[in-house]
Amino acid sequence: MKYLLWLLKAAIFFTLFAFALNNQHDATVYFFFGTNWRAPLVLVVLAAFAGGLVVGAFGMLPGWWKHRAAAAQLPATRGDEATAPGQAAPAAAAEPSSISATDLPTVRQHGL
């Protein structure tokens, strides 16, 4: 399996390398206000790929921050239940709790 994975990586590398060698012609990218960028086509494709990665990462940052903040608050809300090392657990936590049917959320059935 290890050799098969290395073979797949080598095939992808040589395919991309052949793509780069075959696309060395100059390409012109036109921007606003008459500005342009002239570079080999492979660099234009690489720059577009890198730009897409950056835009995608910046688009995911708010979600990452929200989950990180929620994870940072999680130990603070559960910290009062935990006991310090060397202390005995409270008696209420040692007894198993039973859940009655009234404790469960109501499930509404939607007919089709």
Residue pairs with C-beta under 8 A, 6 or more apart in sequence:
19 42
20 42
23 40
23 41
23 42
23 45
24 40
24 41
24 42
25 40
25 41
26 38
26 39
26 40
26 41
27 38
27 39
27 40
27 41
27 44
28 36
28 37
28 38
29 36
29 37
29 38
29 39
29 44
30 36
31 37
37 44
39 47
81 93
83 89
83 90
